[in-house]
Structure formats: C-alpha cells, structure tokens
C-alpha cells in the first residue's frame, strides 16, 4: 500500500503550518504515488513553503526630518497628528528616511503619508504619491496682455468639475504620448480616458490663476491640476500590484504603504507608466495655456512647470516620494529648470522659488499652504460664526465671507457655486509657511506672481443630480406635513 503523507508529517519535518500545506501535500503524495522516497516527497513539499516575511522596522530606526513648527493651537494639534502618521509609516521595511514640510497635514488613517510628506525608499509605493499622480504647477508669461482679458480667456477655454470634456469639444494629447499609453499594459486600456480628460482641471484645490510678476509687471497664467482619470486608474492598478507583493513579503505593512520592488518586471512597467502619466499631465497644462493664447491671439514669452505629487529617483538609487512636496534638488527631471512654483491661496502671491537641496528636507520644499483642519471642519467653523448650523450659510453670509477674505481679487467658480472650503481661511497662514521655508532653508524666493484673479471648480456637487433629487424629496415632504 502506498504511503500517504499528512500535515503532521510536514510539521514533524520542521515546516510551519499554513494555507500552503494543501498544495504541498498534494504534490508530495504524487511523488510517493509515483514510487518516490519520503525524502523526495518532503523536498517537494518544502518548495511550497513561503519565503520568510520581512518584519516592520522599529519605531526609531528611520530618521524623520522636521521642517515645521506650530504657530497656534490648531497647528500644534496638526503637527502632532502628522508626526504620529509619519512615525508609523516609517516602520515600513524598505523606507530609509522621511521629511515633513511646513505645509504638512494628515491625509488619512495613521500610517498614511501626509500632504507635505517626503519619503525615501528602496521601492516604489503607489500610496505615497496618491491617486492624483503628478499633481503639478505650470506658468506662462503673456507680455502686454491685460490680466482681466487673460482671466476671461482661460475661463472660456478651460474645464473644471467631474468627468471630461463632452464629445465634440475634446482634444488629444500628442501622438507620442498616446503611443506610450498603447505600449504599456498598465495604460493601454485608458487611452479613451486620456483623450476625454485632456485639457481639463478637475475640482478640489485645482485652479487657474492670473496675476502679474512682481519683478517685471508681466501678466502670468498659473495652472494647478494632476493627471485626472488616467492617473487615478494607474494608481488603482499600482495599489493592487503593490498589495500582492505586500501579502507575500510583508503582511504587517499597512496596505497604504505597500510597495512594488524596483528590480521586477512590475517595477519597470509601473515606473515607465509613471513617466507617461507625467508627460500627459505636462501636455495637459500646456494645452490649456496654448488654447488661452489662441483665444487672445497672444504669444507666450516663457513657460516652466513642476510636479509636486510624484516619485523621483536620485543617484543614491532610492525612490523619493513627494506627496504635496516640490522638488528642490538639482536635475530632478530631464526638463527641470532651476525654478519651481509654490502657491499659497487665491488672495496671496504665488511664489517662484529656487530650490536649495536642503538635506533636512531630503531635497524638497513645500507645495503650498496646507490645512490645519479638514474641509468639513472649516465649513462647520464658518457656520458656527454666522449662527447657520441648522439653516446653512445664506448668500448674504457667503458674500460677507468673500468680501473679507478676497477683497480686490476676481475669484470665480466654474460651477457657479462658491466653494467656501477653498477660501484663504481654509488654509494655513501664508506668511507662516513662507517664514518657515526661509527658516528651514528649503528654498529661496526669487519672484512672485501678484494676484489678479482665480478660477476654481466651485461646489459643483451642490447642483449635482443626486442633490437636486434629495432637495426635491425634502420639499415634497415639507408640503405634505
């Protein structure tokens, strides 16, 4: 009678029990059934045993560089939350160092990279560049153009809000970019989204800002947006790939911090896809600026751009993840200039800076002003101020808020509904952030764009179909009482 191997036999041979026992036993018993020896069967079974998993690092194994200080109680609470989340993130086995920028604020459960966070790692972490891959800034100079004319022109050609441009109003990225989508398995089925969302800016804190250069008086257009649906879909796929490796290599690592090993085919494909998404986003900025120039029959004198949600690889071989952090080291990209762009809020100048490659910032600077409280928390504070907790803020309340916060600035909302969660008071003090950039030596301010006006998506959800239906049901219920 043929010998049958059991799970106890594997345990007796020094193997740790797990889900892999069933296929291991099936393979071992096939060997025995074919006349193989017990040693041969055990050797085959042992080949199914998972490799040892990688443990988390200890709490203080990784250096965390602090480039932030509290100016008030709100900021102290914010900093404590940021430190807690970065400390937990730094336990990820492949992380080597981290930095916190002056505009840092939490962006998820403890252990999630905060906005204003920089992480150096041996691998690529999709969760550390976030779904808004390559969120970025671009500036074009329009000499001799009136600021109002420029704001009107960009308002006429840009597109904010959910989704992409409707059919008949779409435009395409370059053939080279479309070909790169086609060649990458992670991107080839999102080409239609890459066309539909091209020349759009999304919602949230993205904007088109018009102002004049402090140094020369020239009129400038600055845009802020990311990679829209194509980037979001790549992020989703990257997270799935990274989580498969996490389950195999380090199940104790938080899902948000899962990584794709660089020395794998998956790592190569994802890195290549990131570069394609970067190219798409750069072209997206340029297209909106070029459409604006065409609308005005004007010429652009100068243009540059930079991302602040991305992954950069330095000569030390490590991958530097900036989530809401602006590269400030030399040669951060093949198309890099020595200048980058840091916005603060719609009523403040946009800073043009030269990076200082500060070691304490891991070669990064802030990307903006950041928040001390959430959007909903800020709205709740304003409602309390105007005694509008139950009735909601009235048009008169909103007008009063706008008057005190953006006096003299032509602030527009593409949806036609003001988004009070994007007004200056929703953000940290611009003066404090600027002071901390200087204090920590993160960058040198070399010029400013003095604000004339700004366009943002606005609260498009207020008039979304589901909100209208809900309001109609509420009114119907009131009438029947």
C-alpha positions in Angstrom: 0.0 0.0 0.0 1.3 3.4 -1.0 2.3 5.6 2.0 0.2 8.8 2.5 1.8 11.9 3.8 -0.1 14.1 6.3 0.2 17.6 7.6 1.7 16.2 10.8 4.5 14.7 8.7 5.3 18.2 7.4 5.2 19.7 10.9 7.4 16.9 12.2 9.9 17.8 9.4 10.1 21.4 10.8 7.6 23.1 8.5 5.2 25.8 9.7 1.6 25.2 9.1 -0.3 27.5 6.7 -2.6 27.7 3.7 0.3 26.3 1.6 0.0 22.8 3.2 -2.8 21.6 1.0 -1.0 22.1 -2.4 2.3 20.9 -0.7 0.7 17.7 0.5 -0.9 17.1 -2.9 2.5 17.4 -4.6 4.3 15.3 -2.0 1.7 12.5 -2.3 2.0 12.5 -6.1 5.8 11.8 -5.6 5.0 9.0 -3.2 2.4 7.6 -5.6 4.9 7.5 -8.4 7.3 5.5 -6.2 9.4 8.4 -4.9 11.0 8.3 -1.5 9.9 10.1 1.6 12.9 12.5 1.4 12.0 13.4 -2.2 8.3 14.0 -1.2 9.4 16.2 1.7 11.7 18.2 -0.5 8.9 18.9 -3.0 6.6 19.9 -0.1 9.2 22.2 1.3 9.4 24.0 -2.1 5.9 25.3 -1.4 6.8 26.9 1.9 6.6 30.7 1.6 9.7 32.7 1.9 10.2 34.4 5.3 8.3 37.7 5.5 10.1 41.0 6.2 9.4 42.4 9.7 8.4 46.1 10.3 11.2 48.4 11.4 11.4 49.6 15.0 9.9 52.9 15.9 13.1 54.9 15.8 15.0 53.1 13.0 14.3 55.7 10.4 15.4 59.4 10.6 12.5 61.8 10.3 13.4 65.4 9.4 11.1 68.0 10.9 10.7 71.3 8.9 7.6 72.6 10.6 6.7 74.5 13.8 3.4 75.4 15.5 2.3 79.0 15.4 -1.0 78.3 17.3 -3.1 75.6 19.0 -4.6 74.4 15.7 -1.2 73.9 14.2 0.1 72.1 17.3 -2.7 69.6 17.0 -2.0 69.2 13.3 1.7 68.7 13.8 1.2 66.0 16.5 -1.1 64.1 14.1 1.4 64.5 11.2 4.3 63.2 13.4 2.2 60.2 14.5 1.3 59.2 11.0 4.9 59.5 9.7 6.3 57.6 12.6 4.0 54.7 11.8 4.7 55.0 8.0 8.5 54.9 8.7 8.2 51.3 10.1 7.6 50.1 6.5 10.6 47.8 5.9 12.0 49.5 2.8 11.7 53.1 3.9 15.1 54.7 4.6 14.2 58.3 5.6 11.4 60.9 5.7 10.8 64.6 5.9 7.9 66.8 6.9 7.3 70.1 5.1 5.9 73.3 6.7 2.6 72.8 4.9 2.1 69.2 6.2 -1.4 68.0 7.2 -2.8 64.5 7.7 -4.5 62.8 4.7 -5.9 59.5 6.0 -5.6 56.9 8.8 -2.5 56.8 11.0 0.4 55.5 8.9 -0.7 57.2 5.7 1.8 59.7 4.2 0.6 63.2 4.9 0.3 66.0 2.5 3.6 67.7 2.7 5.4 64.5 3.3 8.6 63.2 1.6 9.7 59.5 1.9 12.9 57.9 0.6 12.6 54.2 -0.1 14.2 51.3 -1.8 11.0 50.6 -3.7 8.0 52.4 -5.3 4.9 53.0 -3.1 1.8 54.0 -5.2 0.1 55.1 -2.0 2.8 57.6 -1.3 2.2 59.6 -4.5 -1.6 59.3 -4.1 -4.3 58.9 -6.7 -3.7 62.4 -8.0 -0.4 61.4 -9.7 1.7 64.2 -10.9 -0.4 67.0 -9.4 1.6 69.9 -10.7 2.0 73.6 -11.5 2.7 75.4 -14.7 3.3 79.1 -15.5 3.2 81.0 -18.8 4.0 84.7 -19.3 1.8 86.8 -21.5 3.6 90.2 -22.0 1.3 93.1 -22.8 -1.9 91.2 -22.1 -4.4 92.7 -19.7 -5.0 90.5 -16.6 -8.8 90.6 -17.0 -8.5 89.6 -20.6 -6.3 86.7 -19.7 -8.6 85.5 -16.9 -11.6 85.8 -19.3 -9.8 83.8 -22.0 -8.7 80.9 -19.7 -12.2 80.9 -18.2 -13.6 80.4 -21.8 -11.3 77.5 -22.7 -10.6 75.5 -19.6 -12.8 72.8 -18.0 -13.4 72.2 -14.3 -15.5 69.7 -12.5 -16.1 65.9 -12.7 -15.6 63.9 -15.9 -14.0 65.1 -19.1 -14.9 67.2 -22.0 -18.1 66.3 -23.9 -17.8 64.8 -27.3 -17.3 67.4 -29.9 -15.3 69.5 -27.5 -12.4 67.1 -27.0 -8.8 67.5 -28.0 -6.0 64.9 -28.0 -2.6 64.6 -26.3 0.4 64.1 -28.7 0.8 61.0 -30.8 3.9 60.2 -28.8 2.0 60.2 -25.6 -0.9 58.1 -27.0 1.7 55.6 -28.3 3.3 55.4 -24.9 -0.2 54.6 -23.4 -0.6 51.9 -26.0 2.7 50.3 -25.3 2.3 49.9 -21.5 -0.1 47.1 -20.3 -1.0 49.3 -17.3 -2.2 52.2 -19.5 -3.3 50.8 -22.9 -7.0 50.5 -22.0 -7.2 54.0 -20.5 -6.5 55.8 -23.8 -10.1 56.9 -24.2 -9.9 58.5 -20.7 -6.6 60.1 -21.7 -8.5 61.9 -24.5 -11.7 62.6 -22.7 -10.0 64.2 -19.7 -7.3 66.1 -21.7 -7.4 69.9 -21.3 -9.4 69.6 -18.0 -8.5 70.6 -14.5 -10.8 68.6 -12.2 -12.0 70.0 -8.9 -10.9 70.4 -5.2 -8.0 72.8 -4.8 -7.0 72.9 -8.5 -7.1 76.3 -10.2 -6.3 78.7 -13.0 -4.7 81.8 -11.5 -3.9 85.1 -13.2 -1.6 87.7 -11.9 1.4 89.9 -12.6 5.1 89.3 -12.0 6.4 91.4 -9.1 9.8 91.8 -10.9 8.6 92.8 -14.3 4.8 93.5 -14.2 4.3 90.9 -17.0 0.9 89.1 -16.9 1.1 85.4 -16.0 -1.2 82.4 -16.1 -0.6 79.7 -13.5 -2.5 76.4 -13.6 -2.7 73.6 -10.9 -4.0 70.1 -11.6 -3.0 66.5 -11.8 -3.4 63.6 -14.2 -7.2 63.2 -13.8 -8.7 59.8 -14.7 -5.7 58.3 -16.4 -3.6 58.9 -13.3 -6.3 57.7 -10.9 -6.7 54.4 -12.8 -2.9 53.8 -12.9 -2.9 54.4 -9.1 -5.6 51.8 -8.6 -3.7 49.3 -10.6 -0.4 50.1 -8.9 -2.0 49.6 -5.5 -3.3 46.2 -6.5 0.1 45.1 -7.7 1.8 46.5 -4.6 -0.6 44.8 -2.3 0.1 41.4 -3.9 3.8 41.9 -3.0 2.8 43.1 0.5 0.9 39.9 1.1 3.9 37.8 0.1 6.7 39.9 1.5 5.4 41.9 4.5 1.9 41.3 5.6 2.5 43.5 8.6 3.0 46.5 6.4 -0.1 48.8 6.1 -1.9 48.5 2.8 -1.4 52.2 2.1 2.3 51.7 2.2 2.6 48.5 0.1 5.4 48.6 -2.4 6.4 47.4 -5.8 10.0 46.1 -5.8 12.1 48.1 -8.3 14.0 45.1 -9.6 11.0 43.3 -11.0 9.1 43.5 -14.3 6.2 45.0 -12.4 8.5 47.7 -11.1 9.8 48.5 -14.5 6.3 48.7 -16.0 5.0 50.9 -13.2 8.0 53.3 -13.4 7.5 53.6 -17.1 3.8 54.2 -16.7 4.5 57.0 -14.2 6.7 58.7 -16.7 4.0 58.5 -19.4 1.4 59.9 -16.9 3.9 62.7 -16.2 4.2 63.5 -19.9 0.4 63.5 -20.3 0.0 65.9 -17.4 2.7 68.3 -18.7 0.9 68.4 -22.1 -2.4 69.0 -20.3 -1.1 72.1 -18.7 0.5 73.3 -22.0 -2.7 72.7 -23.9 -4.8 74.9 -21.6 -2.2 77.6 -21.8 -1.9 77.3 -25.6 -5.7 77.4 -26.0 -5.8 80.5 -23.9 -3.1 82.1 -26.0 -5.0 81.2 -29.2 -8.2 82.7 -27.7 -6.3 86.0 -27.2 -4.2 85.8 -30.4 -1.3 86.3 -28.0 2.2 84.8 -27.7 3.7 83.1 -24.7 7.1 84.6 -23.7 8.2 82.0 -21.2 6.9 78.8 -19.6 8.0 76.3 -17.0 6.4 73.7 -14.7 7.0 71.3 -11.9 5.1 68.4 -10.3 4.6 68.1 -6.5 2.9 64.7 -6.3 5.3 62.2 -7.8 8.2 59.8 -7.3 11.8 60.8 -8.2 14.9 58.5 -8.3 18.2 60.0 -7.2 21.7 58.9 -7.8 21.7 57.0 -4.5 19.3 54.6 -6.1 16.5 55.4 -3.7 13.0 56.5 -4.7 11.9 59.8 -3.3 8.1 60.1 -2.9 6.8 63.6 -2.6 3.1 63.9 -1.7 2.4 67.6 -1.8 6.2 68.4 -1.8 8.1 70.3 -4.5 11.4 69.0 -5.8 14.2 71.4 -4.7 17.3 69.4 -5.8 19.3 69.9 -9.0 18.3 67.9 -12.0 15.1 66.5 -10.5 13.9 65.8 -14.1 15.3 66.0 -17.6 13.1 69.0 -18.4 13.7 70.7 -15.0 14.7 74.4 -14.8 16.2 75.8 -11.7 12.9 77.4 -10.7 9.7 75.9 -9.2 6.3 77.2 -8.2 4.7 77.3 -4.8 1.1 78.7 -4.5 -0.4 79.7 -1.1 -4.0 80.7 -1.5 -6.1 82.7 -4.1 -5.6 86.0 -2.3 -1.8 85.7 -1.9 1.1 85.8 -4.3 2.3 82.6 -5.9 6.0 82.1 -5.1 8.6 81.5 -7.7 11.5 79.7 -5.9 14.9 78.3 -6.4 15.5 75.0 -4.5 18.3 74.7 -2.0 18.6 70.9 -1.9 18.5 71.0 1.9 19.4 67.8 3.5 16.9 68.4 6.2 14.2 68.5 3.5 15.6 65.5 1.6 15.9 67.9 -1.3 12.3 69.2 -1.3 10.3 72.3 -0.4 6.6 72.8 0.4 3.9 72.7 -2.3 1.5 75.3 -0.8 0.0 76.4 2.4 -1.7 73.2 3.5 -4.6 72.9 6.0 -4.9 72.7 9.8 -8.4 71.4 9.8 -10.4 69.5 7.2 -12.8 71.0 4.6 -15.8 70.0 6.6 -14.3 71.2 9.8 -13.6 74.6 8.2 -17.2 74.9 6.9 -18.5 73.9 10.3 -16.5 76.7 11.9 -17.9 79.3 9.4 -21.5 78.1 10.0 -21.0 78.5 13.8 -19.6 82.0 13.2 -22.7 83.0 11.3 -25.1 81.0 13.5 -26.0 78.9 10.5 -25.6 75.4 11.9 -29.1 74.4 11.0 -30.2 76.6 8.1 -26.8 76.6 6.3 -24.9 79.6 5.1 -27.1 82.1 3.2 -26.0 84.0 0.1 -25.5 87.1 2.3 -23.3 85.1 4.7 -21.1 83.9 1.8 -20.9 87.3 0.3 -19.7 88.7 3.6 -17.1 85.9 3.9 -15.9 86.6 0.3 -15.7 90.3 0.9 -13.4 90.0 4.0 -11.2 87.2 2.5 -10.6 88.1 -1.1 -11.2 91.8 -1.4 -9.9 93.0 -4.7 -9.4 89.5 -6.2 -11.6 88.4 -9.1 -12.4 85.0 -7.7 -14.6 82.8 -9.9 -16.1 79.4 -9.6 -16.6 77.4 -12.8 -19.8 75.6 -11.5 -21.3 79.0 -10.5 -21.4 77.9 -6.8 -18.9 79.2 -4.3 -16.7 76.6 -2.6 -16.0 78.2 0.8 -13.7 75.3 1.7 -11.2 76.8 -0.8 -11.1 80.3 0.5 -7.9 81.6 2.2 -9.2 81.0 5.7 -9.3 77.3 5.0 -5.5 77.2 4.7 -2.6 77.8 7.0 -1.2 81.2 7.3 0.7 82.0 4.1 3.1 84.3 6.0 3.9 81.5 8.4 4.6 78.9 5.7 6.7 81.4 3.8 8.6 82.2 7.0 9.3 78.5 7.7 10.5 78.0 4.1 13.2 80.6 4.9 13.8 79.4 8.5 14.5 75.8 7.4 16.4 76.8 4.3 14.2 74.8 1.9 14.2 77.3 -1.0 14.9 80.8 -2.0 12.0 83.1 -3.1 13.2 84.8 -6.3 9.9 86.3 -7.6 6.2 86.4 -7.0 3.0 86.4 -9.0 0.8 89.1 -7.5 -2.9 88.0 -7.7 -5.5 89.5 -10.1 -8.0 86.6 -10.2 -8.5 82.9 -9.9 -10.9 80.3 -11.2 -11.7 77.1 -9.3 -14.3 74.3 -9.8 -16.6 75.5 -7.0 -19.1 73.4 -5.2 -20.3 71.5 -8.3 -21.9 68.8 -6.1 -24.5 71.3 -4.8 -26.3 71.1 -8.1 -25.4 67.5 -8.9 -28.5 65.4 -9.9 -28.5 63.4 -6.7 -28.5 66.6 -4.6 -31.4 68.0 -6.7 -33.4 64.8 -6.2 -32.7 64.9 -2.5 -33.8 68.5 -2.2 -37.0 67.8 -4.3 -37.8 64.9 -1.9 -37.2 67.2 1.1 -39.5 69.9 -0.3 -42.2 67.4 -1.1 -42.1 66.1 2.4 -42.5 69.6 3.8 -45.5 70.2 1.7 -47.2 67.1 2.9 -46.8 68.0 6.6 
